[in-house]
Structures are given as C-alpha cells and as structure tokens.
C-alpha cells in the first residue's frame, strides 16, 4: 500500500506545480506588456536623439558650405 501513498503525493506535487506555472504565466503576460511598452519608449527616445544629431550635422554642413562661398 506504500506505493499508493507515493502516487498520491506525486499527484499532489504535480498539481501544485501546474498551479504555480499558471500563476507565473498570468504574471509574465502583464510584465511582458509593460516591458514591451518601456522598450518602445526607449526606442522612441533613441530615434529622437538620432534625428536631432542628424539635423545638427546637416546644419554644420550647410554652415561650412556657406562659409566657402
């Protein structure tokens, strides 16, 4: 009969493991969404910085061309 008790313990352990996995999945979904939004914001900031840098380079180029004339 010891074997039956072992099976019951294994079933209970597996059930708890499955429940914990479900909890983590729900949590990861919201965390993933927040992370995705923050990553998008970081990329927007990087793009703005790159655009500003390009614009500054173009202004410098124009100033140099005008100075030559």
VENHU-V306103 format. One record per pair of residues at least 12 apart in sequence whose ideal C-beta (glycine too) atoms are under 10 Angstrom apart, sorted by sequence separation. I is the first residue (numbers start at 0). GAP is how many residues later the second one is. D is the distance in Angstrom with one decimal. If there is no record, write none. Layout:
# VENHU-V306103
[[I,GAP,D] [I,GAP,D]]
This chain:
# VENHU-V306103
none
